Amino acid sequence: MASYILRRLLLIIPTLLGIMIINFALTQFVPGGPIEQVLANMRGEGDVFEVISGGQQDTEVEFESTVTGNNQSEYAGARGLPPEFIADLERQFGLDKPPLERFLGMMWNYMRFDFGESYFRSEGVLEMVWERLPVSISLGLWATVISYMISIPLGIRKAVRDGSSFDTWTSAIIIVAYAIPGFLFAIMLLVLFAGGSYWQIFPLRGLTSPNWDELSLFGKIADYAWHMALPVLASLISSFATLTLLTKNSFLDEIRKQYVVTARSKGLTESRVLYGHVFRNAMLIVIAGFPSLFLGVFFSGSVIIETLFSLDGLGRMGFQAALQRDYPVIFGTLFFFGLIGLVVGILSDLMYVFVDPRIDFERRDT
């Protein structure tokens, strides 16, 4: 097993390098950039997409009439600006160097975990990630844990009572829950329980209250749970449905196997058969998928949820960085998250071995 883990760790290097190369190359062809963002802010537009759109030609002509000169520039919105000003912006952002040189320098810094500073915040990327990490971890971890706590018992119950009225109406609820988009469910929760139009039961934004430091230990726990209730509930709705059906189908597959019939014929109780024999085999794929499910909730679902509930987490930060073309934040978080994702893939394999020691990836490879 040690050699298998070592090979997987070594594969992280070329995989992560490939991810960075592809994304860095794509950004060279994407319209807009940090310089266009600066020019947009100068003209009061505030959005790089407005600068690169065709609907701003009249504004460009009007802007050009206020600035002397007739220089040509490759940057949208730079018409009429002195070349020295554009060249100074390129030097500040490091865009005056060839793409290959910029990429190699960036990767050399990342190997030393030097992610640089944001173009527009004057703050280190690592500090920005570290500051927002608790929000995203809270959202992803609690949504995953609660999803498992509900889905596994419910899935087992549905498998045992397959075809009953309980299985039918719970399946109907699960299908409806899965069909509801997470952002729509989040908006509904805000409208109903966060003072939208009905009840002001839960807070509208933030992870803690302003008087957090003044609260007792129990008060801090209660305040934290109070703030996280709606975002976590909105995050787990889709994963809850998927995990419940996965648990049910896994148990049904195992219950119909011959070893279960043999165990029952020996006179074992149904509880002993279910939890002593079936559980470990049926839970293999469910429990081993915990790291990947947590990572999915941690990254994919956090952007919309964090935005709707005004949580300053990693998903919201990455989305804003993409809009602003803040390359250090984009590539720094991409490297950081890509590394975490690859490590989580190894942890998923280790979870398989932990749940069922009969699995041997090293022997399979040979």
N, C-alpha and C positions, 0 to 999 in steps of 0.2 A: 504493500500500500504506500510505503514511503516513496518508492521510485515513481509510482503513478502521480502522487502529489507533486513531486519535483518536476516531472514532465509538464504537468498542468501549469505550474508556476512559471516555467520557462516559456510556455506558449503565450503567457500574458504579454510578453514584450512585443513579439511581432503582431499580435492581434491589436493591442493598443496603438501601436505605431500605424497600422493600417487604418484604424478608425480616425486617427488624427490627420493622416495624409488625405483621406477622402474628404473629410469635412473642411480642411484647410483649402483644398483645391476647389471645392464647391463655392466657398466664399469669394473666390477670385472672380466668379462669373455672376454673382448675385448683384443686382442693381443696388446702388446706394452704398454708403460706408460711413465711417465716423466723420470724415470731412464734410460729406453732404449733410450729416446731422448738425454739425456746427453751423454750416451755412443756413440751414433751415431755421435754427434758433436765432441766428442774426437777423433773419428777415421776419421773425415773429410767427413762423409757421409751426415750429415745434415738432414736426414730424418729417422724417426723411422720406416717407412714401409720397408726401405731397410735392417734394422737390423733384422726384424722379418721374412723377406722373405727367402726362401730356396736358393736363388741364391748367398748368401754371404758366403757360407761355405769356399770357398778358401780364402777369405779375412780374415775370422776368424782364420784360421790356420796360415796365415801369421802374423796376429796381435799377436796371442798367442806366436809365436816364439820369439817375441821381449820382452815379459814380463815373468819374472820368476814366478814359482808357477804353481800348477795344481788344484786349488780349483774349486769346482762345484758351480754353481749359477743358480737360477731360471730365471735370466734375460738374454735375448738374447744379445750376444755381450759382456758379462761380463767374458768370459773365460780367465783365466790367471790373472785377477785383484785380488788384496788382498781383503779378506772378510771385513777388517776394512773399506776399501774405500766404498764398497757397503753399509755397515751398516751405515756409516756416511751420505750417500745420502738418505737412508731411513729415518733417523732422520730429515734431513733437509726438506724433503717433507712430513713428518708425516706419512709415510707408515709403520713405525715400530709398529703401534698400530693395534689392531684387527679392521676389517671393521665396526662392530657395534659401537665401541667406536668412530671411526672417523666420522661416520654418525651422531651420536647423538651430538658430539661436533660441527660439521658443522651446524646442524640445530639450535643449541642453539645460535651460533654466528649469523646466518641469522635472527633469531627472533629479535636480537638487531641491525640488519642491519649492521653487521660487516662481510663483504665479503672477508676479508683477502687480500693477495697480490699475484700477479702473480708469478709463479715459475721462469719465464725466463725474466721478464721485471723489476723486483724490483719496481713495481708500484701497488698501491692499485686498486682492481677491481672496486670499486665504482668510483674512479677518472677516470679510463679508460672508464667506461660507460658514465660518465658525459661529458667527453671530446669529445666523438664520437656521443653523442646523437643528437646534432644539425644537423649533416649530415643526419642521418636516418630519423629524423622528417621532415626535408626539403624535402627529397625525397618522403616519404610516404604521407605527407600532401598535397603537391602541385599536385602530381599525382592523388590523390583521388579527390581533389577539381576540378581540370580541367576535370577529367573524368566525374564528375557529371554535370559540366557546359555544356559539349558537349552532353553527352548521354541522359539527360532528355529531352531537346528540340527536339533532333533528334528522340528519341523514341516516343514522342508524335506525331511528324509530321508523322512518319511512321505508327502509329496506325490510325490516321485520314485519311491518304491516302493509307490504306491497299489495296494491290493488284495493285496499280498504277505502272507506270514505275519508279517513284521516289523510291518507296518502293523496287522495284526489284534491281535496280543498287546499291542502298545504302546497301541492304542486301548482295549483292555480295562483296562489299568492306569490310563490317564487317566480313564476313566469311573468306576472305583472311587475314585480319588483325589478326583474332583470330588464324588462322592456323600458322602464322609466330611465331616461338619461340622468346621470349624476348631477349635472348642473341644474336641471329642471327640479329635481327633488330638493336640492339645496335652496333654490329660490322659494319653493313652497314652504320649507321650514322657516326661512327668514320671514316670509309673509305671515305665517301662522303664529310663530312663537318668539320672534325677535322684534316685535313692535311694528311690523310692516303694516298690517291692517287690523289685527285681532289682539293677541296677547303679548305683553312684554315680559316674558318669562326668562329668556336667556339673553346674554349680551350680544350686541351686534358685531363687535370686532375685538381683536386683540386676544392674547393668550392668557393674560392676567389682568387684574384690576389695578387702578392707579395706587391704591393703598396696600399693595402686595407686601411691602416690607413691614407694615405695621400689624399684619395678621399673625395669629398663632400657627403652629404647625398644622393642626387640624383645619384651621381656617384657610391656610394656603392650599391644602389638598382639595378642600371643598370648592374653593374659588377656581382652581385649575380645572377640576372636573366640570364645573359650571360653564366655563368658557369653551371646553373641548367637546361638549355634548353634541351640539348640532353639527360641527364640521366632521366629527368622527362618524356620526350617523349617516351623513351624506356620502362619506367616502366608502362605507362598507356595504352599501346596498347591492351593488353589482357583484362584488366578490363573494358576498354572503350567498347569493343565489347560485353562482357557479360552484362554490365549494360544497354546498348542500347536495346538489345533484351528483357531484363527483363522489362524495362519500356514499350516497345511496347506491350508485352503480357499482362501486368497488365492493361493497358488502354483498350486493346481490350476486356478483360474479363468484365470490368466495363461498357464499352459502350453498350454491348449487354444485359445488365440487364434491368429489367422492370422499375426501377425508372428513368432511362435515357429516356425511351420512354414516360413516364408520364411527365417529365419536358419539353420535346420537344412539347408534345401535348398542354401544357399550353401556348405555344407561346414564350418561352424563346429563346434567341439567341444561336447559336451554341457555341459562345465563353463563354457565361454565363453557359451553360450546361457543357461544357468541364472543365472550370477552377473553376466554382462555386460548382459543384456537383461531377464530376468524379475525379478531381485532388486529393482531399484529400484521397479518398478511394484507388485510383490506386497507389498513392505515398507512401502508408503505408509501404509496404515491401521494397521499394527502399530507402526511407529516413531513415527508422529505421535500415537499414543495413549499414549505413555510418561508425559507429565505427568498425564493423568487417571487412569491406572492407579496411579501413585505416590500420587496424592491419595487414591484409594480405599483402598489399603493403609494409608496414613498415618492416615486417620480411621476408616473403618468397621470394619476388623479389629483396631484397636489396643485397643479397650476390653476385650474378653475376654482377649486374649493378655497384655496388661499386667497384668490382674488375676490371671490364673493363674500368671504367672511373677514376680509381685510387682515389676513394673517401674513406677516412679513417672513415668509419662508423661502426655501431654495427654488421652488417652482415659480413663484412670482418674480423672484430676482432674475432667474434665467429668461423668463418671458420679456421682462423689461429690458434686459441686456440685448436680446435679439432685436427688439424694436429700435433701440438706440444704436445698434451696430457697435456695441461695446466689446470689441474683440478679446481683450484680456479676460473679461468675465466669461464670455462664451466659451473660449477654448480652455480656460482654466477649469471651469466647472465640468466641461465635457471630458477632460482628462481625468479629473477627480472621480466623476460618476462612472466613467468607463472602467476605471480601475476597480471601483467598488463592485460594479456589476460582474466583472470577471472573477473577482474573489468570491462573490456570492455563488457563482456557478460551481466553484470547487466545494464550497460549504454544502451545497445541495447534494453533491455526490457523497460527501462525508455523512450527511444525514441519512442517506439510503443505507450506508453500511451500519450506522448506529441503530437504525430501526430493525434491520435484518442483517445480522453478521454473516449470513450465508453468501451475501453479495461480495464478489471480489473483482474489482475493476482491473487490478493488476493481472490476474489470471486471464481475464477476458481479452486484454490487450495482447497477451502472448499467444 
